[in-house]
Amino acid sequence: MINFSGLLKSAEALVTRLEKLIPAQMEEPDWGASIAYLWSDQGPLAGLRPIYHPSMLRLEDIQCVDKQKAEIDRNTRQFLKGYPANNALLWGARGIGKSSLIKALLNTYAKDGLRAIQVNKEQLMDLQQIVDQLHGREEKFMLFCDDLSFEAEDPGYKSLKAALDGTLFGLPDNVLIYATSNRRHLLPEFNQENLETRHPHGEIHYGEAVEEKISLSDRFGLWLSFHPFNQDQYLHVVQYWLKQLDTPSSDWESTRAAALRWALNRGSRSGRTAWQFAKDWKGRLAIADN
């Protein structure tokens, strides 16, 4: 007796394997639909999908990182004007404004032709396919890789390394890569690897394992570091967001004490924590009045 159930499962498995072997059909993106796009590698119709409701953050919303903001803003303006500009790695403490800066740049310069394409770590193997769709277009594209970190065996690591600098496949003049990470070197580092470092004639020579890990982040021409806020910076951002939310602050001392307790409970003094507190505080006052 024929086992139709087993045959069906085998056929489905075969189709799935064949789909992976057949190159995906690339649809032309709807470039007028949005200023931001997300790369999708799902199914036979993989491609760039519009993000219909991108973040509306502005550059002035990113507080207490003025030096970093000025540097990435300058680099982006150079890029938009057709001057040489660098791929950028924004690294450091969480919640300080790394990703928010990229979103704010997009909103600020979308009118000048800037567009953003978000590429997840797992999709970096498709970088060449993505870039192929951007060649020759008038817009300027930021390939945005958020919260980037790798393990040694991740295939996307070598794809990104090659795209930045290293093989015949490169980025066209209308494409930059902006990546954010909590790690400066994007790969985990171990004490044993640092023991391989030598200091002949006063010069530092890293071991092979460390050199390999440094080599990826070293291919970003612009490094921007972000460090945790101190108490005054955190409270400054709290006040900024309370003002943006049109929240009464007649009793700043009680608001200040609540903001500090909020940060203590979260174990973080950051722009993100300040924004979350401001929303909570605004909501508390609003519901108390009703």
Secondary structure, DSSP 8 states (H G I E B T S, - for coil): ---HHHHHHHHHHHHHHHHHHS--------TTS-SEEEEE--STT-EEEE-SS-----GGGS-S-HHHHHHHHHHHHHHHTTS----EEEEESTTSSHHHHHHHHHHHHGGGTEEEEE--GGGGGGHHHHHHTTTT-SSEEEEEE-S----TT-HHHHHHHHHHTTSS----TTEEEEEEES-SSSS---HHHHTT-B-GGG--B--HHHHHHHHHHTT-SEEEEE----HHHHHHHHHHHHHHTT---S-HHHHHHHHHHHHHHHT--SHHHHHHHHHHHHHHHHHHT-
